[in-house]
Amino acid sequence: MDEKIKEKLSAAEDRRNIILSEQKEKAAAAYIHAKDVSAQQQAKETQLRDDLENKIQAKLAEAENRRLSGSPAKFAKAKADESIN
């Protein structure tokens, strides 16, 4: 009788170890996926921030060019037009 109990306990321990191993693998895969998603999101945010910075710089350069190339009246009109848009 003791032998059958030992076999059942051993089989139960084997199943437990298999389940734990599978859970560890799933957890590792979830961690890697979360890390990848985080890196992608961070790259996207960086790209959006860079795009916004480039647009702002272009607008500033455009305004500066208008200021330098036109008369004060033209600059005032351009400034008023920009505030409307």
PDB file as gemmi writes it, atoms N, CA and C in Angstrom:
CRYST1    1.000    1.000    1.000  90.00  90.00  90.00 P 1                      
ATOM      1  N   MET A   1       0.813  -1.194   0.000  1.00  0.00           N  
ATOM      2  CA  MET A   1       0.000   0.000   0.000  1.00  0.00           C  
ATOM      3  C   MET A   1       0.859   1.262   0.000  1.00  0.00           C  
ATOM      4  N   ASP A   2       1.926   1.257   0.764  1.00  0.00           N  
ATOM      5  CA  ASP A   2       2.820   2.410   0.805  1.00  0.00           C  
ATOM      6  C   ASP A   2       3.391   2.716  -0.573  1.00  0.00           C  
ATOM      7  N   GLU A   3       3.680   1.683  -1.336  1.00  0.00           N  
ATOM      8  CA  GLU A   3       4.271   1.865  -2.666  1.00  0.00           C  
ATOM      9  C   GLU A   3       3.304   2.609  -3.593  1.00  0.00           C  
ATOM     10  N   LYS A   4       2.004   2.253  -3.528  1.00  0.00           N  
ATOM     11  CA  LYS A   4       1.006   2.930  -4.370  1.00  0.00           C  
ATOM     12  C   LYS A   4       0.852   4.395  -3.968  1.00  0.00           C  
ATOM     13  N   ILE A   5       0.889   4.670  -2.705  1.00  0.00           N  
ATOM     14  CA  ILE A   5       0.789   6.055  -2.222  1.00  0.00           C  
ATOM     15  C   ILE A   5       1.999   6.857  -2.689  1.00  0.00           C  
ATOM     16  N   LYS A   6       3.183   6.255  -2.599  1.00  0.00           N  
ATOM     17  CA  LYS A   6       4.402   6.940  -3.053  1.00  0.00           C  
ATOM     18  C   LYS A   6       4.327   7.233  -4.550  1.00  0.00           C  
ATOM     19  N   GLU A   7       3.813   6.276  -5.337  1.00  0.00           N  
ATOM     20  CA  GLU A   7       3.685   6.480  -6.778  1.00  0.00           C  
ATOM     21  C   GLU A   7       2.711   7.607  -7.080  1.00  0.00           C  
ATOM     22  N   LYS A   8       1.580   7.627  -6.361  1.00  0.00           N  
ATOM     23  CA  LYS A   8       0.594   8.686  -6.576  1.00  0.00           C  
ATOM     24  C   LYS A   8       1.163  10.051  -6.174  1.00  0.00           C  
ATOM     25  N   LEU A   9       1.873  10.074  -5.074  1.00  0.00           N  
ATOM     26  CA  LEU A   9       2.500  11.326  -4.645  1.00  0.00           C  
ATOM     27  C   LEU A   9       3.547  11.794  -5.653  1.00  0.00           C  
ATOM     28  N   SER A  10       4.310  10.850  -6.170  1.00  0.00           N  
ATOM     29  CA  SER A  10       5.326  11.177  -7.157  1.00  0.00           C  
ATOM     30  C   SER A  10       4.678  11.703  -8.434  1.00  0.00           C  
ATOM     31  N   ALA A  11       3.603  11.044  -8.872  1.00  0.00           N  
ATOM     32  CA  ALA A  11       2.900  11.495 -10.074  1.00  0.00           C  
ATOM     33  C   ALA A  11       2.306  12.882  -9.849  1.00  0.00           C  
ATOM     34  N   ALA A  12       1.745  13.129  -8.675  1.00  0.00           N  
ATOM     35  CA  ALA A  12       1.173  14.440  -8.345  1.00  0.00           C  
ATOM     36  C   ALA A  12       2.273  15.501  -8.335  1.00  0.00           C  
ATOM     37  N   GLU A  13       3.427  15.158  -7.781  1.00  0.00           N  
ATOM     38  CA  GLU A  13       4.555  16.095  -7.749  1.00  0.00           C  
ATOM     39  C   GLU A  13       5.035  16.394  -9.166  1.00  0.00           C  
ATOM     40  N   ASP A  14       5.073  15.377 -10.022  1.00  0.00           N  
ATOM     41  CA  ASP A  14       5.458  15.578 -11.425  1.00  0.00           C  
ATOM     42  C   ASP A  14       4.482  16.531 -12.127  1.00  0.00           C  
ATOM     43  N   ARG A  15       3.185  16.318 -11.916  1.00  0.00           N  
ATOM     44  CA  ARG A  15       2.176  17.199 -12.530  1.00  0.00           C  
ATOM     45  C   ARG A  15       2.332  18.635 -12.016  1.00  0.00           C  
ATOM     46  N   ARG A  16       2.572  18.742 -10.723  1.00  0.00           N  
ATOM     47  CA  ARG A  16       2.768  20.064 -10.122  1.00  0.00           C  
ATOM     48  C   ARG A  16       3.970  20.763 -10.752  1.00  0.00           C  
ATOM     49  N   ASN A  17       5.056  20.044 -10.913  1.00  0.00           N  
ATOM     50  CA  ASN A  17       6.261  20.623 -11.510  1.00  0.00           C  
ATOM     51  C   ASN A  17       6.024  21.042 -12.958  1.00  0.00           C  
ATOM     52  N   ILE A  18       5.257  20.227 -13.690  1.00  0.00           N  
ATOM     53  CA  ILE A  18       4.945  20.568 -15.078  1.00  0.00           C  
ATOM     54  C   ILE A  18       4.111  21.845 -15.130  1.00  0.00           C  
ATOM     55  N   ILE A  19       3.114  21.938 -14.265  1.00  0.00           N  
ATOM     56  CA  ILE A  19       2.250  23.124 -14.222  1.00  0.00           C  
ATOM     57  C   ILE A  19       3.063  24.358 -13.850  1.00  0.00           C  
ATOM     58  N   LEU A  20       3.935  24.218 -12.858  1.00  0.00           N  
ATOM     59  CA  LEU A  20       4.778  25.354 -12.464  1.00  0.00           C  
ATOM     60  C   LEU A  20       5.697  25.789 -13.600  1.00  0.00           C  
ATOM     61  N   SER A  21       6.247  24.824 -14.301  1.00  0.00           N  
ATOM     62  CA  SER A  21       7.127  25.128 -15.433  1.00  0.00           C  
ATOM     63  C   SER A  21       6.366  25.871 -16.527  1.00  0.00           C  
ATOM     64  N   GLU A  22       5.150  25.409 -16.826  1.00  0.00           N  
ATOM     65  CA  GLU A  22       4.332  26.070 -17.839  1.00  0.00           C  
ATOM     66  C   GLU A  22       3.978  27.491 -17.412  1.00  0.00           C  
ATOM     67  N   GLN A  23       3.673  27.666 -16.139  1.00  0.00           N  
ATOM     68  CA  GLN A  23       3.339  29.000 -15.636  1.00  0.00           C  
ATOM     69  C   GLN A  23       4.538  29.939 -15.723  1.00  0.00           C  
ATOM     70  N   LYS A  24       5.722  29.408 -15.436  1.00  0.00           N  
ATOM     71  CA  LYS A  24       6.936  30.232 -15.542  1.00  0.00           C  
ATOM     72  C   LYS A  24       7.171  30.650 -16.990  1.00  0.00           C  
ATOM     73  N   GLU A  25       6.958  29.719 -17.923  1.00  0.00           N  
ATOM     74  CA  GLU A  25       7.143  30.033 -19.340  1.00  0.00           C  
ATOM     75  C   GLU A  25       6.141  31.096 -19.792  1.00  0.00           C  
ATOM     76  N   LYS A  26       4.894  30.965 -19.357  1.00  0.00           N  
ATOM     77  CA  LYS A  26       3.866  31.953 -19.718  1.00  0.00           C  
ATOM     78  C   LYS A  26       4.209  33.315 -19.116  1.00  0.00           C  
ATOM     79  N   ALA A  27       4.659  33.322 -17.889  1.00  0.00           N  
ATOM     80  CA  ALA A  27       5.021  34.583 -17.242  1.00  0.00           C  
ATOM     81  C   ALA A  27       6.200  35.245 -17.961  1.00  0.00           C  
ATOM     82  N   ALA A  28       7.170  34.443 -18.351  1.00  0.00           N  
ATOM     83  CA  ALA A  28       8.323  34.985 -19.069  1.00  0.00           C  
ATOM     84  C   ALA A  28       7.900  35.555 -20.418  1.00  0.00           C  
ATOM     85  N   ALA A  29       7.014  34.849 -21.117  1.00  0.00           N  
ATOM     86  CA  ALA A  29       6.530  35.334 -22.411  1.00  0.00           C  
ATOM     87  C   ALA A  29       5.736  36.630 -22.236  1.00  0.00           C  
ATOM     88  N   ALA A  30       4.913  36.703 -21.195  1.00  0.00           N  
ATOM     89  CA  ALA A  30       4.130  37.914 -20.934  1.00  0.00           C  
ATOM     90  C   ALA A  30       5.053  39.090 -20.607  1.00  0.00           C  
ATOM     91  N   TYR A  31       6.099  38.821 -19.845  1.00  0.00           N  
ATOM     92  CA  TYR A  31       7.056  39.872 -19.489  1.00  0.00           C  
ATOM     93  C   TYR A  31       7.758  40.404 -20.744  1.00  0.00           C  
ATOM     94  N   ILE A  32       8.194  39.501 -21.596  1.00  0.00           N  
ATOM     95  CA  ILE A  32       8.889  39.907 -22.826  1.00  0.00           C  
ATOM     96  C   ILE A  32       7.940  40.707 -23.715  1.00  0.00           C  
ATOM     97  N   HIS A  33       6.701  40.258 -23.821  1.00  0.00           N  
ATOM     98  CA  HIS A  33       5.723  40.972 -24.638  1.00  0.00           C  
ATOM     99  C   HIS A  33       5.483  42.378 -24.082  1.00  0.00           C  
ATOM    100  N   ALA A  34       5.310  42.480 -22.784  1.00  0.00           N  
ATOM    101  CA  ALA A  34       5.082  43.786 -22.158  1.00  0.00           C  
ATOM    102  C   ALA A  34       6.285  44.714 -22.378  1.00  0.00           C  
ATOM    103  N   LYS A  35       7.463  44.152 -22.297  1.00  0.00           N  
ATOM    104  CA  LYS A  35       8.680  44.938 -22.518  1.00  0.00           C  
ATOM    105  C   LYS A  35       8.739  45.445 -23.965  1.00  0.00           C  
ATOM    106  N   ASP A  36       8.379  44.585 -24.926  1.00  0.00           N  
ATOM    107  CA  ASP A  36       8.359  44.977 -26.336  1.00  0.00           C  
ATOM    108  C   ASP A  36       7.322  46.072 -26.589  1.00  0.00           C  
ATOM    109  N   VAL A  37       6.131  45.894 -26.024  1.00  0.00           N  
ATOM    110  CA  VAL A  37       5.076  46.888 -26.200  1.00  0.00           C  
ATOM    111  C   VAL A  37       5.516  48.224 -25.604  1.00  0.00           C  
ATOM    112  N   SER A  38       6.141  48.179 -24.451  1.00  0.00           N  
ATOM    113  CA  SER A  38       6.625  49.396 -23.808  1.00  0.00           C  
ATOM    114  C   SER A  38       7.670  50.097 -24.682  1.00  0.00           C  
ATOM    115  N   ALA A  39       8.581  49.335 -25.249  1.00  0.00           N  
ATOM    116  CA  ALA A  39       9.615  49.915 -26.113  1.00  0.00           C  
ATOM    117  C   ALA A  39       8.990  50.527 -27.362  1.00  0.00           C  
ATOM    118  N   GLN A  40       8.004  49.849 -27.937  1.00  0.00           N  
ATOM    119  CA  GLN A  40       7.327  50.388 -29.119  1.00  0.00           C  
ATOM    120  C   GLN A  40       6.599  51.682 -28.779  1.00  0.00           C  
ATOM    121  N   GLN A  41       5.920  51.709 -27.651  1.00  0.00           N  
ATOM    122  CA  GLN A  41       5.192  52.903 -27.229  1.00  0.00           C  
ATOM    123  C   GLN A  41       6.155  54.057 -26.987  1.00  0.00           C  
ATOM    124  N   GLN A  42       7.271  53.760 -26.367  1.00  0.00           N  
ATOM    125  CA  GLN A  42       8.257  54.805 -26.091  1.00  0.00           C  
ATOM    126  C   GLN A  42       8.828  55.356 -27.405  1.00  0.00           C  
ATOM    127  N   ALA A  43       9.095  54.474 -28.358  1.00  0.00           N  
ATOM    128  CA  ALA A  43       9.606  54.921 -29.658  1.00  0.00           C  
ATOM    129  C   ALA A  43       8.573  55.785 -30.376  1.00  0.00           C  
ATOM    130  N   LYS A  44       7.322  55.393 -30.296  1.00  0.00           N  
ATOM    131  CA  LYS A  44       6.243  56.162 -30.924  1.00  0.00           C  
ATOM    132  C   LYS A  44       6.140  57.553 -30.292  1.00  0.00           C  
ATOM    133  N   GLU A  45       6.187  57.616 -28.971  1.00  0.00           N  
ATOM    134  CA  GLU A  45       6.112  58.898 -28.279  1.00  0.00           C  
ATOM    135  C   GLU A  45       7.302  59.794 -28.632  1.00  0.00           C  
ATOM    136  N   THR A  46       8.472  59.198 -28.721  1.00  0.00           N  
ATOM    137  CA  THR A  46       9.664  59.957 -29.100  1.00  0.00           C  
ATOM    138  C   THR A  46       9.518  60.510 -30.509  1.00  0.00           C  
ATOM    139  N   GLN A  47       9.003  59.688 -31.427  1.00  0.00           N  
ATOM    140  CA  GLN A  47       8.807  60.131 -32.808  1.00  0.00           C  
ATOM    141  C   GLN A  47       7.793  61.270 -32.875  1.00  0.00           C  
ATOM    142  N   LEU A  48       6.700  61.143 -32.147  1.00  0.00           N  
ATOM    143  CA  LEU A  48       5.687  62.207 -32.131  1.00  0.00           C  
ATOM    144  C   LEU A  48       6.256  63.501 -31.566  1.00  0.00           C  
ATOM    145  N   ARG A  49       7.044  63.383 -30.513  1.00  0.00           N  
ATOM    146  CA  ARG A  49       7.666  64.563 -29.902  1.00  0.00           C  
ATOM    147  C   ARG A  49       8.641  65.218 -30.889  1.00  0.00           C  
ATOM    148  N   ASP A  50       9.423  64.394 -31.592  1.00  0.00           N  
ATOM    149  CA  ASP A  50      10.362  64.931 -32.589  1.00  0.00           C  
ATOM    150  C   ASP A  50       9.618  65.613 -33.732  1.00  0.00           C  
ATOM    151  N   ASP A  51       8.524  64.989 -34.188  1.00  0.00           N  
ATOM    152  CA  ASP A  51       7.729  65.587 -35.260  1.00  0.00           C  
ATOM    153  C   ASP A  51       7.164  66.940 -34.831  1.00  0.00           C  
ATOM    154  N   LEU A  52       6.652  66.999 -33.620  1.00  0.00           N  
ATOM    155  CA  LEU A  52       6.105  68.258 -33.115  1.00  0.00           C  
ATOM    156  C   LEU A  52       7.193  69.324 -33.015  1.00  0.00           C  
ATOM    157  N   GLU A  53       8.351  68.924 -32.519  1.00  0.00           N  
ATOM    158  CA  GLU A  53       9.457  69.877 -32.417  1.00  0.00           C  
ATOM    159  C   GLU A  53       9.859  70.399 -33.795  1.00  0.00           C  
ATOM    160  N   ASN A  54       9.901  69.508 -34.796  1.00  0.00           N  
ATOM    161  CA  ASN A  54      10.257  69.926 -36.158  1.00  0.00           C  
ATOM    162  C   ASN A  54       9.220  70.882 -36.735  1.00  0.00           C  
ATOM    163  N   LYS A  55       7.945  70.622 -36.480  1.00  0.00           N  
ATOM    164  CA  LYS A  55       6.891  71.518 -36.971  1.00  0.00           C  
ATOM    165  C   LYS A  55       7.003  72.894 -36.324  1.00  0.00           C  
ATOM    166  N   ILE A  56       7.272  72.901 -35.035  1.00  0.00           N  
ATOM    167  CA  ILE A  56       7.418  74.173 -34.330  1.00  0.00           C  
ATOM    168  C   ILE A  56       8.612  74.948 -34.876  1.00  0.00           C  
ATOM    169  N   GLN A  57       9.726  74.254 -35.068  1.00  0.00           N  
ATOM    170  CA  GLN A  57      10.925  74.911 -35.608  1.00  0.00           C  
ATOM    171  C   GLN A  57      10.662  75.466 -37.008  1.00  0.00           C  
ATOM    172  N   ALA A  58       9.925  74.716 -37.829  1.00  0.00           N  
ATOM    173  CA  ALA A  58       9.605  75.180 -39.181  1.00  0.00           C  
ATOM    174  C   ALA A  58       8.730  76.427 -39.131  1.00  0.00           C  
ATOM    175  N   LYS A  59       7.742  76.430 -38.232  1.00  0.00           N  
ATOM    176  CA  LYS A  59       6.879  77.611 -38.096  1.00  0.00           C  
ATOM    177  C   LYS A  59       7.676  78.823 -37.622  1.00  0.00           C  
ATOM    178  N   LEU A  60       8.587  78.589 -36.675  1.00  0.00           N  
ATOM    179  CA  LEU A  60       9.415  79.701 -36.190  1.00  0.00           C  
ATOM    180  C   LEU A  60      10.318  80.236 -37.303  1.00  0.00           C  
ATOM    181  N   ALA A  61      10.897  79.328 -38.078  1.00  0.00           N  
ATOM    182  CA  ALA A  61      11.766  79.762 -39.179  1.00  0.00           C  
ATOM    183  C   ALA A  61      10.958  80.511 -40.239  1.00  0.00           C  
ATOM    184  N   GLU A  62       9.760  80.016 -40.522  1.00  0.00           N  
ATOM    185  CA  GLU A  62       8.896  80.684 -41.492  1.00  0.00           C  
ATOM    186  C   GLU A  62       8.534  82.087 -41.021  1.00  0.00           C  
ATOM    187  N   ALA A  63       8.186  82.221 -39.776  1.00  0.00           N  
ATOM    188  CA  ALA A  63       7.845  83.534 -39.224  1.00  0.00           C  
ATOM    189  C   ALA A  63       9.052  84.463 -39.257  1.00  0.00           C  
ATOM    190  N   GLU A  64      10.207  83.941 -38.932  1.00  0.00           N  
ATOM    191  CA  GLU A  64      11.425  84.761 -38.948  1.00  0.00           C  
ATOM    192  C   GLU A  64      11.748  85.211 -40.373  1.00  0.00           C  
ATOM    193  N   ASN A  65      11.578  84.320 -41.335  1.00  0.00           N  
ATOM    194  CA  ASN A  65      11.836  84.685 -42.733  1.00  0.00           C  
ATOM    195  C   ASN A  65      10.876  85.778 -43.201  1.00  0.00           C  
ATOM    196  N   ARG A  66       9.609  85.644 -42.813  1.00  0.00           N  
ATOM    197  CA  ARG A  66       8.637  86.678 -43.177  1.00  0.00           C  
ATOM    198  C   ARG A  66       9.006  88.013 -42.538  1.00  0.00           C  
ATOM    199  N   ARG A  67       9.427  87.935 -41.288  1.00  0.00           N  
ATOM    200  CA  ARG A  67       9.787  89.165 -40.581  1.00  0.00           C  
ATOM    201  C   ARG A  67      10.974  89.849 -41.248  1.00  0.00           C  
ATOM    202  N   LEU A  68      11.961  89.042 -41.640  1.00  0.00           N  
ATOM    203  CA  LEU A  68      13.173  89.619 -42.231  1.00  0.00           C  
ATOM    204  C   LEU A  68      12.955  90.070 -43.667  1.00  0.00           C  
ATOM    205  N   SER A  69      12.063  89.423 -44.394  1.00  0.00           N  
ATOM    206  CA  SER A  69      11.910  89.734 -45.808  1.00  0.00           C  
ATOM    207  C   SER A  69      10.844  90.784 -46.101  1.00  0.00           C  
ATOM    208  N   GLY A  70       9.995  91.073 -45.172  1.00  0.00           N  
ATOM    209  CA  GLY A  70       8.903  91.991 -45.466  1.00  0.00           C  
ATOM    210  C   GLY A  70       8.980  93.269 -44.685  1.00  0.00           C  
ATOM    211  N   SER A  71       8.073  94.157 -45.064  1.00  0.00           N  
ATOM    212  CA  SER A  71       7.969  95.424 -44.333  1.00  0.00           C  
ATOM    213  C   SER A  71       7.245  95.161 -43.015  1.00  0.00           C  
ATOM    214  N   PRO A  72       7.349  96.095 -42.095  1.00  0.00           N  
ATOM    215  CA  PRO A  72       6.641  95.914 -40.821  1.00  0.00           C  
ATOM    216  C   PRO A  72       5.125  95.738 -41.008  1.00  0.00           C  
ATOM    217  N   ALA A  73       4.557  96.408 -41.999  1.00  0.00           N  
ATOM    218  CA  ALA A  73       3.113  96.278 -42.235  1.00  0.00           C  
ATOM    219  C   ALA A  73       2.782  94.864 -42.717  1.00  0.00           C  
ATOM    220  N   LYS A  74       3.608  94.341 -43.617  1.00  0.00           N  
ATOM    221  CA  LYS A  74       3.394  92.977 -44.100  1.00  0.00           C  
ATOM    222  C   LYS A  74       3.523  91.976 -42.952  1.00  0.00           C  
ATOM    223  N   PHE A  75       4.500  92.214 -42.084  1.00  0.00           N  
ATOM    224  CA  PHE A  75       4.708  91.307 -40.951  1.00  0.00           C  
ATOM    225  C   PHE A  75       3.508  91.338 -40.014  1.00  0.00           C  
ATOM    226  N   ALA A  76       2.981  92.529 -39.775  1.00  0.00           N  
ATOM    227  CA  ALA A  76       1.816  92.651 -38.896  1.00  0.00           C  
ATOM    228  C   ALA A  76       0.614  91.938 -39.507  1.00  0.00           C  
ATOM    229  N   LYS A  77       0.443  92.067 -40.830  1.00  0.00           N  
ATOM    230  CA  LYS A  77      -0.664  91.393 -41.498  1.00  0.00           C  
ATOM    231  C   LYS A  77      -0.479  89.877 -41.426  1.00  0.00           C  
ATOM    232  N   ALA A  78       0.739  89.398 -41.667  1.00  0.00           N  
ATOM    233  CA  ALA A  78       1.017  87.961 -41.593  1.00  0.00           C  
ATOM    234  C   ALA A  78       0.768  87.449 -40.184  1.00  0.00           C  
ATOM    235  N   LYS A  79       1.134  88.214 -39.202  1.00  0.00           N  
ATOM    236  CA  LYS A  79       0.916  87.836 -37.810  1.00  0.00           C  
ATOM    237  C   LYS A  79      -0.569  87.740 -37.516  1.00  0.00           C  
ATOM    238  N   ALA A  80      -1.333  88.695 -38.030  1.00  0.00           N  
ATOM    239  CA  ALA A  80      -2.778  88.679 -37.839  1.00  0.00           C  
ATOM    240  C   ALA A  80      -3.403  87.475 -38.550  1.00  0.00           C  
ATOM    241  N   ASP A  81      -2.915  87.172 -39.756  1.00  0.00           N  
ATOM    242  CA  ASP A  81      -3.402  86.001 -40.491  1.00  0.00           C  
ATOM    243  C   ASP A  81      -3.116  84.719 -39.737  1.00  0.00           C  
ATOM    244  N   GLU A  82      -1.945  84.626 -39.129  1.00  0.00           N  
ATOM    245  CA  GLU A  82      -1.602  83.420 -38.371  1.00  0.00           C  
ATOM    246  C   GLU A  82      -2.505  83.258 -37.169  1.00  0.00           C  
ATOM    247  N   SER A  83      -2.844  84.356 -36.518  1.00  0.00           N  
ATOM    248  CA  SER A  83      -3.690  84.238 -35.336  1.00  0.00           C  
ATOM    249  C   SER A  83      -5.108  83.808 -35.710  1.00  0.00           C  
ATOM    250  N   ILE A  84      -5.530  84.105 -36.910  1.00  0.00           N  
ATOM    251  CA  ILE A  84      -6.846  83.671 -37.384  1.00  0.00           C  
ATOM    252  C   ILE A  84      -6.824  82.165 -37.643  1.00  0.00           C  
ATOM    253  N   ASN A  85      -5.734  81.676 -38.212  1.00  0.00           N  
ATOM    254  CA  ASN A  85      -5.627  80.243 -38.526  1.00  0.00           C  
ATOM    255  C   ASN A  85      -5.332  79.501 -37.262  1.00  0.00           C  
TER     256      ASN A  85                                                      
END                                                                             
